């Protein structure tokens, strides 16, 4: 089962390494990581997408993360109403005769062409992972040269109460 875990951490050297090491030691696979500054100076937000066997393991991960130095808050937001997005850049092999066809194909996805060369073009798409995956599958027959994806970044919608099991923990 796929889980989305967000956390705020002090923005210090080695924090990401310690956190990913925690996953590695326990043989948990991280599907994606996004990290960036928050509205508070010196604090970063990390979003991890992990695939675990059951909810007990997800709870164990949350508890282990809370024990880490420099971790301020950990939340498993999987079962909450969230806003989640991913960015992908897709380099497609396209000759000039097929460019209009590709443009027509990407338009419903609100994707855009951000670079054009004689033999290829680069498509930029943002949205939920399923949307990104659907566009990639449609572009495969043209010949994909490269793909770069950011992974999921997410947070909860509006102001919500935590899930019934109160999976949000604070460290002081």
C-alpha atoms as one frame of an Amber mdcrd trajectory, in Angstrom:
protein
   0.000   0.000   0.000   1.276   3.411  -0.979   1.591   5.995   1.820   2.346
   9.719   1.612   4.275  10.977   4.632   5.130  14.643   5.075   7.416  16.130
   7.645   8.902  19.436   8.587  12.538  19.406   9.587  15.266  21.815  10.558
  17.169  22.720   7.399  20.607  21.455   8.426  23.311  19.368   6.734  22.825
  15.610   7.095  19.104  15.617   7.962  18.021  14.033   4.682  20.807  11.469
   4.926  19.777  10.428   8.457  16.133  10.108   7.460  16.757   8.088   4.302
  19.181   5.938   6.297  16.339   5.075   8.640  14.338   3.731   5.671  17.346
   1.850   4.296  18.181   0.111   7.590  14.686  -1.319   7.756  14.489  -2.221
   4.055  11.621   0.168   3.295  11.580   1.373  -0.291  11.142   5.096  -0.941
   9.273   5.632  -4.219   9.849   9.388  -4.253  11.195  12.232  -2.137  10.642
  15.943  -2.532  12.291  18.516  -0.302  12.025  22.289  -0.245  12.005  25.387
   1.938   8.829  26.277   3.822   7.296  29.594   4.792   9.471  29.501   7.941
  13.166  30.321   7.577  15.414  27.398   8.487  12.628  24.812   8.099  12.137
  22.469   5.142   9.215  20.242   4.163   9.879  16.695   2.999   7.334  14.537
   1.227   8.000  10.800   1.032   5.971   8.311  -0.965   6.622   4.830   0.408
   5.185   1.450  -0.397   4.535  -0.654   2.707   2.804  -3.963   3.323   0.272
  -2.734   5.882  -0.801   0.169   8.056   1.115  -1.125  11.078   4.387  -0.630
   9.198   3.294   2.879   8.154   2.667   3.724  11.818   6.062   2.274  12.754
   7.750   4.484  10.133   5.970   7.557  11.514   7.085   6.725  15.058  10.688
   6.140  13.969  10.767   9.425  12.054   9.501  11.292  15.110  12.515  10.075
  17.093  14.968  11.683  14.654  16.912  14.775  15.644  15.852  17.851  13.632
  12.429  16.376  12.767   9.763  18.837  13.908   6.522  17.230  12.735   5.557
  14.011  10.914   2.171  13.377   9.301   0.855  10.459   7.265  -1.573  12.324
   4.991  -2.585   9.379   2.810  -6.138   9.102   4.141  -6.820  12.851   4.263
  -8.077  15.248   1.603  -4.848  16.438   0.015  -3.438  18.471  -2.834  -0.731
  16.381  -4.521   1.264  17.286  -7.611   4.193  16.026  -9.622   6.247  17.615
 -12.404   7.643  15.684 -15.355   9.825  16.688 -18.268   9.517  14.272 -21.181
  11.878  14.392 -24.173  10.081  12.886 -27.179  11.598  11.890 -30.533   9.550
  13.867 -33.033  10.256  15.053 -36.552   8.760  18.373 -37.711   5.866  16.627
 -39.471   4.581  15.112 -36.203   4.943  18.150 -33.906   1.365  19.352 -34.419
   0.087  15.854 -33.698   1.998  15.755 -30.400   0.809  19.251 -29.506  -2.810
  18.169 -30.054  -2.177  15.094 -27.908  -0.732  17.012 -24.918  -3.229  19.897
 -24.954  -5.976  18.113 -22.922  -3.373  17.439 -20.214  -2.579  21.163 -19.967
   1.003  20.214 -20.735   3.319  22.509 -22.649   6.276  22.243 -24.977   9.274
  23.897 -23.326  12.024  23.031 -25.813  12.172  22.135 -29.520  15.041  20.779
 -31.594  15.208  19.138 -35.033  14.778  15.612 -33.719  12.905  16.095 -30.440
  10.826  18.253 -28.177  10.493  18.495 -24.416   7.036  18.355 -22.862   6.376
  19.704 -19.355   3.393  18.379 -17.415   2.245  18.909 -13.833  -0.545  17.180
 -11.974  -1.364  14.076 -10.037   0.828  11.044 -10.663  -1.918   9.244 -12.614
  -2.204  12.171 -15.036   1.565  12.276 -15.582   1.652   8.515 -16.133  -1.241
   8.680 -18.621   0.543  11.308 -20.730   3.776   9.315 -20.683   1.895   6.252
 -21.933   0.349   8.277 -24.772   3.754   9.633 -25.810   5.545   6.239 -25.760
   4.656   5.326 -29.378   6.496   8.464 -30.580   9.686   7.373 -28.822  10.635
   8.757 -25.433  14.323   9.685 -25.175  14.353  10.812 -21.528  12.044  11.370
 -18.572  12.760  13.423 -15.451  10.113  13.356 -12.693  10.055  15.219  -9.405
   8.016  12.756  -7.406   4.935  13.720  -5.428   4.771  16.820  -3.289   1.647
  17.250  -1.187  -0.120  18.741   1.793  -3.621  18.662   3.250  -6.422  20.773
   1.818  -7.705  23.765   3.778  -7.909  23.391   7.522  -8.669  19.826   8.527
  -8.556  17.921  11.740  -6.084  15.058  11.875  -7.271  11.570  11.040  -9.150
   9.716  13.781  -6.027   7.851  14.847  -4.219  11.198  15.226  -1.161  10.259
  13.210   0.366  13.735  13.588   3.003  13.976  16.286   5.049  16.927  17.443
   8.571  16.901  18.832   9.679  19.557  21.252
